[in-house]
Amino acid sequence: MRNPSTMTLTRRLSIRLEQIRQARIIHGGLVSLGLAALAVKLSRLPIPSRRVRRRLFRDQYVRRYPPGLAESESERPLEDYPSLNALFTRGLRPEARPIAADRSVVLSPCDGRVQDVGRVDGGTLLTVKGIEYSVASLLAEVDARPFERGLFAIVFLSPIDCHRVFSPADGRLDRVVHVPGSRLLVHPPLQRAEYPVYTLNERVVLHLSTDAGPIVVVMVAGWGVGHITGPLVPRFRAGARRVESFACDPPSPVARGDWMATFELGSTVVLLTPPAPGAIPLVTPNEKVRYGQPLFGLDEPAGDR
């Protein structure tokens, strides 16, 4: 993996211009881009009027991101959230996301849409448009070898999804790695091979030890995402230029469905599991998933393969 500090000035400038180009496209022009960037900067400021919050969080969401937010799933009424950031990082009612009890499956760590799912082959995984990524470049300082022939899934979170990330299995969180980087858009249609978003963008790697072996959850920040926070994530230095690795001493026990971290605004999650006899994906590309639902099956009978 190329460390951000070793990139040439020309390459960094090229990535920055590509980031602006993508953002301009998705927001429909420079004026709209400027307004969106301002909204990101102001996302933590309280909105004092419940009426304004109701209109912004309901009407505007439906208009921009149909069908809008599912208020019945939120812990609180939408207008109770004092800021845009509070809305994005909201929790959901437990009954809205039942956690599968079957220990022979690995759960989805987040809400979103499956961008790609498959098996690691030759240390690589694929995503839309056939863009190939090496697992080693994605994971930075985490050993990629245990995941050869294991399963992977890439899940894209839209602005209407819950932006919390949860444990896909029972185990222990023993390491967290922060990889600084860019803020290219993670929206699938805008990805380009010359700008491999999952290895260029800022990301956090959560390393879990489980009975099935090591599992990693990679949180890839996207446009507008300035923070990855949560109950089990250390505070990272703003503007860091080097990879930072944090060992959990002692490791933090996690149960399937436990809240681990949060995206502030939109992003993507990559899940990697070790190889297991009979392991199969239980979802397909473009399928909508919710955290807590089975994503991989680990114990498929041999006769059913």
DAURBEL-V890423 format. One record per backbone hydrogen bond with DSSP energy under -0.5 kcal/mol. CO is the residue of the C=O (numbers start at 0). NH is the residue of the N-H. If there is no record, write none. Layout:
BEGIN
co: <CO;CO>
nh: <NH;NH>
END
This chain:
BEGIN
co: <0;2;2;3;7;8;9;10;11;12;13;14;15;16;17;18;19;20;21;22;23;23;24;28;29;30;31;32;33;34;35;36;37;39;41;42;45;47;48;49;50;51;52;53;53;54;55;57;58;59;60;64;68;69;69;70;72;76;77;79;81;82;83;84;86;87;90;92;92;93;97;101;103;103;105;105;107;108;111;112;113;115;117;119;120;122;123;124;126;127;130;132;133;134;135;138;143;144;145;146;149;150;151;152;153;153;154;155;156;157;161;162;164;164;166;167;170;171;171;172;173;174;175;176;176;177;177;178;181;186;187;191;194;194;195;195;196;199;201;202;203;203;204;204;205;205;206;206;207;207;208;209;212;213;214;215;215;216;216;217;217;218;218;219;221;223;226;228;229;236;240;243;244;245;246;247;250;251;253;254;257;259;260;261;262;265;266;267;268;269;270;271;275;277;279;283;286;288;289;291;292;294;294;295;296;300;301>
nh: <2;5;6;6;11;12;13;14;15;16;17;18;19;20;21;22;23;24;25;26;27;28;27;32;33;34;35;36;37;38;39;40;41;42;44;84;47;49;52;53;54;55;56;57;58;59;60;61;62;63;64;67;70;72;73;73;92;79;80;81;46;86;87;88;89;162;74;95;96;96;99;104;297;298;294;295;291;165;288;155;285;153;151;148;123;134;120;132;129;130;126;124;137;138;139;141;146;147;274;149;119;272;117;270;114;115;268;112;266;160;110;262;259;260;256;106;253;173;208;251;247;206;245;178;204;179;243;202;201;189;190;194;191;196;198;199;200;181;220;178;205;218;176;206;207;216;173;174;209;214;171;212;209;273;207;217;271;205;218;219;269;203;220;267;224;225;263;261;232;239;4;177;246;175;248;249;252;172;170;257;166;231;164;228;264;221;156;219;154;217;152;215;278;299;296;286;113;111;292;99;107;281;282;105;279;303;304>
END
